Amino acid sequence: MESQFSNQLCGASKKYLSIGLLAALLSCGPSRGNDSQDANGDQQTPEGSVSISGAFALYPLANVWAEEFRKEYPDIRLNISAGGAGKGMADVLTGATDIGMFSREITQVEKDKGLWWIAVARDAVVPTISDKNPLLNQLKEEGLTQKELSHMFLDDGDKRWKKSSYKINVYTRSDAAGAADVWAQYLGGKSQEDLKGIAVYGDPGLAEAVRNDDLGIGFNNVNYAFDLNTGKKYPGIEVAPIDLNSNGTLDADEAFYQSLDSITKAIADGRYPSPPARQLYFISRGKPADPAVLAFLKWILEKGQDLVSKNGYVKLSTDVIDAQRQKL
């Protein structure tokens, strides 16, 4: 993407790798870590490489973790790419990567295939629109009810903004996405396949499509709607507020879309519903045995948690973190 918005998104933080590389294929296969012993039998620092692919939702945070992790483990090389939760799942099941980034709940079918997982953070999916929507002020005052959003994304036929003459242009994801599954479930559907609309690849692509369409609506993970550096929404993007109690007005306790800080607090304390709030996971085919992979996962559940809130995500509770450590 070459637009100004894409350039802003790609450069949102020096911590993030270029968004233009999101769909790139990994340059190497699964890791071949080494945790050798010295002459006295003492454990040495693990080394090797760890390959990671999958959900756009986790991609920014995974790169922040990787940058900090390398400072303590310089002999472990981390290769990270996005491409959607579906890609992460496919890659780990075929052995193409060590870790998949995943952004929806694990199904029983996936568990039966030997999938192993740990939760690493929380975030949410939010409805996104253009800040040039002709009814923006009305939308901010009234919000959109779950019923209205369900009609937009799940029903066929003609759709209008707040019963006006303005037609609604709906956008969804073309890649297998945990965000799309979670959004569909919130609206009363079963999966991504239930969503109607123009299919666009990836979180950045969906944000770009909505930004360029005054009458468009889509959905994005929080970190693709809000700029981490400023805490404000990206230029051209608005989050369509949800009228949670369906009373036709956006009450004070429903108005938490002003900044990244306000929306993450609402996710953390449960004011923003789940779904579309959800846990984010790292997955693998079977419990990892490679020392380099294990070192990275253990670090994420310990020191890595200190970076979660600082980077626009919601930290896991102490009980949840302890449960994930037990799985390692």
C-alpha positions as CSV (number, residue, x, y, z in Angstrom):
1,M,0.0,0.0,0.0
2,E,1.4,3.3,-1.0
3,S,-1.1,5.8,0.5
4,Q,-0.2,8.3,3.2
5,F,-2.3,6.4,5.7
6,S,-0.4,3.2,4.9
7,N,2.9,4.9,5.4
8,Q,1.7,6.3,8.7
9,L,0.5,2.9,9.8
10,C,3.8,1.2,8.7
11,G,5.8,3.7,10.6
12,A,3.7,3.9,13.7
13,S,6.5,2.7,15.9
14,K,10.2,1.9,15.3
15,K,9.4,-1.2,17.3
16,Y,7.3,-2.6,14.4
17,L,8.6,-4.2,11.3
18,S,7.4,-2.8,7.9
19,I,3.7,-3.5,7.4
20,G,4.7,-4.0,3.7
21,L,6.3,-7.3,4.8
22,L,3.2,-8.6,6.5
23,A,2.3,-11.1,3.9
24,A,5.9,-12.1,3.1
25,L,6.8,-15.7,3.2
26,L,9.2,-16.8,6.0
27,S,12.8,-17.0,5.0
28,C,13.4,-20.2,7.0
29,G,11.6,-23.2,8.3
30,P,11.0,-24.3,11.8
31,S,13.8,-23.6,14.3
32,R,16.7,-25.7,15.0
33,G,17.6,-24.5,18.5
34,N,20.5,-25.7,20.6
35,D,20.7,-25.8,24.4
36,S,24.1,-27.4,24.9
37,Q,26.1,-28.0,28.1
38,D,29.6,-26.9,28.8
39,A,32.4,-29.1,30.1
40,N,31.1,-28.9,33.7
41,G,27.6,-29.9,32.6
42,D,26.1,-26.4,33.1
43,Q,23.4,-25.2,30.8
44,Q,24.4,-22.7,28.2
45,T,22.2,-20.0,26.7
46,P,20.0,-21.4,24.0
47,E,20.6,-20.5,20.4
48,G,19.1,-21.1,17.0
49,S,16.1,-19.6,15.2
50,V,12.4,-19.4,15.8
51,S,9.9,-18.9,13.0
52,I,6.5,-17.3,13.7
53,S,3.6,-16.5,11.4
54,G,-0.1,-15.7,11.6
55,A,-2.6,-13.2,13.0
56,F,-2.3,-9.5,12.1
57,A,-3.7,-8.9,15.6
58,L,-0.6,-10.1,17.3
59,Y,2.0,-9.0,14.7
60,P,2.8,-5.6,16.2
61,L,3.2,-6.9,19.8
62,A,5.2,-10.0,18.6
63,N,7.7,-7.6,17.0
64,V,8.0,-5.6,20.2
65,W,8.6,-8.8,22.1
66,A,11.2,-10.0,19.6
67,E,13.2,-6.8,19.8
68,E,13.4,-6.9,23.6
69,F,14.0,-10.6,23.7
70,R,17.0,-10.4,21.4
71,K,18.7,-8.1,23.9
72,E,18.8,-11.0,26.4
73,Y,19.2,-13.8,23.9
74,P,21.3,-12.5,21.0
75,D,22.0,-16.0,19.7
76,I,18.3,-16.7,19.0
77,R,17.0,-15.4,15.7
78,L,13.3,-14.6,15.4
79,N,11.6,-14.6,12.0
80,I,8.1,-13.1,12.1
81,S,5.5,-12.5,9.4
82,A,1.8,-11.9,9.4
83,G,-0.8,-13.2,6.9
84,G,-3.9,-13.9,9.1
85,A,-4.8,-16.4,11.8
86,G,-5.6,-19.0,9.1
87,K,-2.0,-18.9,7.8
88,G,-0.6,-19.2,11.3
89,M,-2.7,-22.3,11.8
90,A,-1.8,-23.9,8.5
91,D,1.9,-23.1,9.0
92,V,2.2,-24.8,12.3
93,L,0.1,-27.8,11.3
94,T,2.3,-28.4,8.3
95,G,5.5,-27.8,10.1
96,A,6.4,-24.6,8.2
97,T,6.8,-22.6,11.3
98,D,7.4,-23.1,15.0
99,I,4.8,-20.8,16.4
100,G,1.5,-19.5,15.0
101,M,-0.1,-16.2,16.1
102,F,-3.8,-16.9,16.6
103,S,-6.7,-14.6,17.4
104,R,-9.8,-16.7,18.1
105,E,-10.7,-19.6,20.3
106,I,-9.3,-23.1,19.4
107,T,-11.9,-25.5,18.1
108,Q,-12.2,-29.1,19.1
109,V,-11.3,-30.2,15.5
110,E,-8.0,-28.2,15.8
111,K,-7.3,-29.7,19.3
112,D,-7.8,-33.2,17.8
113,K,-5.0,-32.4,15.3
114,G,-2.6,-32.1,18.2
115,L,-2.6,-28.3,18.5
116,W,-1.0,-26.9,21.6
117,W,-1.5,-23.3,22.7
118,I,-0.9,-20.6,25.3
119,A,-2.7,-17.3,25.8
120,V,-0.3,-14.3,25.6
121,A,-2.5,-11.1,25.7
122,R,-6.0,-9.7,25.1
123,D,-7.4,-7.2,22.6
124,A,-10.6,-6.6,20.7
125,V,-12.2,-6.0,17.2
126,V,-13.9,-2.7,16.7
127,P,-16.2,-1.5,13.9
128,T,-14.4,1.1,11.8
129,I,-15.8,3.8,9.5
130,S,-14.4,6.9,7.6
131,D,-14.2,10.1,9.5
132,K,-15.9,11.7,6.5
133,N,-19.1,9.7,7.0
134,P,-21.9,12.1,6.3
135,L,-23.8,11.0,9.4
136,L,-20.7,10.9,11.7
137,N,-22.2,13.3,14.3
138,Q,-25.4,11.3,14.5
139,L,-23.4,8.0,14.8
140,K,-21.4,9.4,17.7
141,E,-24.5,10.5,19.5
142,E,-26.6,7.4,18.9
143,G,-24.1,4.6,18.3
144,L,-24.9,1.5,16.4
145,T,-26.8,-1.3,18.1
146,Q,-25.8,-5.0,17.7
147,K,-29.0,-5.5,15.7
148,E,-28.0,-2.7,13.3
149,L,-24.5,-4.0,12.9
150,S,-25.8,-7.5,12.4
151,H,-28.1,-6.3,9.6
152,M,-25.1,-4.6,7.9
153,F,-22.8,-7.5,8.0
154,L,-25.0,-10.6,7.9
155,D,-28.0,-9.7,5.8
156,D,-28.4,-9.5,2.1
157,G,-30.2,-6.6,0.3
158,D,-30.2,-2.9,0.4
159,K,-28.6,-1.2,3.5
160,R,-28.8,2.4,4.5
161,W,-27.1,4.5,7.1
162,K,-29.6,5.3,9.9
163,K,-32.5,4.9,7.5
164,S,-31.2,7.8,5.4
165,S,-30.6,7.9,1.6
166,Y,-26.9,7.0,2.1
167,K,-26.1,3.5,1.1
168,I,-23.8,1.4,3.3
169,N,-20.7,-0.2,1.7
170,V,-19.7,-3.1,3.8
171,Y,-16.1,-4.5,3.9
172,T,-14.8,-7.7,5.3
173,R,-11.6,-9.8,5.2
174,S,-10.6,-12.0,2.3
175,D,-7.9,-13.9,4.3
176,A,-8.8,-16.4,7.0
177,A,-8.9,-14.1,10.0
178,G,-9.6,-14.6,13.7
179,A,-10.9,-11.0,13.8
180,A,-13.5,-11.9,11.2
181,D,-14.6,-15.0,13.1
182,V,-14.9,-13.1,16.4
183,W,-16.8,-10.2,14.7
184,A,-19.2,-12.6,13.1
185,Q,-19.8,-14.4,16.4
186,Y,-20.6,-11.1,18.2
187,L,-23.2,-10.3,15.5
188,G,-24.9,-13.6,15.8
189,G,-23.1,-15.5,13.0
190,K,-21.0,-18.6,13.4
191,S,-17.9,-17.8,11.5
192,Q,-16.2,-15.5,9.0
193,E,-18.1,-17.2,6.1
194,D,-21.3,-15.6,7.4
195,L,-20.0,-12.0,6.8
196,K,-21.2,-10.1,3.7
197,G,-19.4,-7.4,1.9
198,I,-16.4,-6.6,-0.2
199,A,-13.5,-8.8,0.7
200,V,-10.2,-7.1,1.5
201,Y,-6.9,-8.7,2.5
202,G,-5.5,-8.1,5.9
203,D,-6.0,-5.6,8.7
204,P,-4.1,-2.8,7.0
205,G,-6.0,-3.3,3.8
206,L,-9.4,-3.2,5.5
207,A,-8.5,0.0,7.4
208,E,-7.4,1.5,4.1
209,A,-10.6,0.5,2.3
210,V,-12.8,2.1,5.0
211,R,-10.7,5.2,5.2
212,N,-11.1,5.8,1.4
213,D,-14.9,5.2,1.4
214,D,-17.1,7.8,3.1
215,L,-20.0,5.4,3.2
216,G,-18.0,2.3,4.1
217,I,-17.9,0.2,7.3
218,G,-15.5,-2.6,8.3
219,F,-13.8,-3.9,11.4
220,N,-10.3,-3.8,12.7
221,N,-8.2,-5.0,15.6
222,V,-7.6,-2.1,18.0
223,N,-4.0,-1.5,17.0
224,Y,-5.0,-0.9,13.4
225,A,-7.6,1.7,14.3
226,F,-5.5,3.6,16.9
227,D,-1.9,4.9,16.6
228,L,0.3,3.7,19.4
229,N,2.5,6.7,19.3
230,T,-0.2,9.3,19.6
231,G,-2.9,7.2,21.3
232,K,-5.4,8.7,18.8
233,K,-7.3,7.2,15.9
234,Y,-5.4,7.0,12.7
235,P,-6.1,10.0,10.3
236,G,-9.2,9.2,8.2
237,I,-10.4,6.4,10.6
238,E,-13.3,6.5,13.1
239,V,-14.5,3.8,15.4
240,A,-18.3,3.4,15.1
241,P,-19.4,3.4,18.8
242,I,-21.7,0.5,19.8
243,D,-24.9,1.3,21.6
244,L,-24.6,-1.7,24.0
245,N,-28.0,-1.3,25.7
246,S,-29.8,-0.5,22.4
247,N,-31.5,2.6,23.9
248,G,-30.9,4.8,20.9
249,T,-28.2,6.9,22.5
250,L,-24.6,6.5,23.4
251,D,-24.5,6.7,27.2
252,A,-21.5,7.9,29.2
253,D,-20.5,4.4,30.2
254,E,-20.6,3.4,26.5
255,A,-18.4,6.3,25.3
256,F,-14.9,4.9,25.5
257,Y,-13.6,5.3,21.9
258,Q,-11.8,8.6,22.3
259,S,-8.3,7.1,22.7
260,L,-6.3,3.9,22.7
261,D,-6.1,4.2,26.5
262,S,-9.8,4.5,26.9
263,I,-10.7,1.6,24.7
264,T,-8.1,-0.8,26.3
265,K,-9.4,0.1,29.7
266,A,-12.9,-0.7,28.6
267,I,-11.7,-4.1,27.2
268,A,-9.8,-4.8,30.5
269,D,-12.8,-4.0,32.8
270,G,-15.4,-5.8,30.6
271,R,-17.4,-2.7,29.5
272,Y,-16.5,-3.6,25.9
273,P,-18.1,-7.0,25.2
274,S,-16.4,-10.3,24.6
275,P,-16.7,-11.2,21.8
276,P,-15.5,-9.1,20.1
277,A,-12.9,-8.7,22.8
278,R,-10.9,-11.9,23.0
279,Q,-7.6,-13.6,24.1
280,L,-4.7,-13.9,21.7
281,Y,-2.7,-17.1,21.4
282,F,0.6,-18.6,20.4
283,I,0.0,-22.0,18.9
284,S,2.2,-25.0,17.8
285,R,1.8,-28.6,16.7
286,G,2.3,-30.4,20.0
287,K,4.1,-28.9,23.0
288,P,7.3,-27.3,21.9
289,A,10.5,-29.0,22.8
290,D,13.1,-26.8,21.1
291,P,15.0,-24.8,23.7
292,A,15.0,-21.6,21.7
293,V,11.2,-21.7,21.3
294,L,10.7,-22.5,25.0
295,A,13.0,-19.7,26.0
296,F,10.9,-17.2,24.0
297,L,7.6,-18.4,25.3
298,K,8.7,-18.4,28.9
299,W,10.1,-14.9,28.5
300,I,6.8,-13.7,27.0
301,L,4.9,-14.9,30.1
302,E,7.3,-13.3,32.4
303,K,9.2,-10.2,31.3
304,G,7.2,-9.9,28.1
305,Q,4.0,-9.1,30.0
306,D,5.4,-5.8,31.1
307,L,5.3,-4.7,27.5
308,V,1.7,-5.6,26.8
309,S,-0.2,-2.6,28.1
310,K,2.5,-0.1,26.9
311,N,1.8,-1.3,23.3
312,G,-2.0,-1.1,23.1
313,Y,-3.0,-4.5,24.3
314,V,-4.6,-5.8,27.6
315,K,-2.4,-7.8,30.0
316,L,-3.6,-11.2,31.1
317,S,-4.6,-11.6,34.7
318,T,-2.2,-13.2,37.1
319,D,-4.3,-16.4,37.3
320,V,-4.3,-16.8,33.5
321,I,-0.6,-16.2,33.3
322,D,0.1,-18.8,36.0
323,A,-2.1,-21.3,34.1
324,Q,-0.1,-20.7,30.9
325,R,3.2,-21.2,32.7
326,Q,2.0,-24.5,33.9
327,K,1.5,-25.6,30.3
328,L,5.2,-25.0,29.6
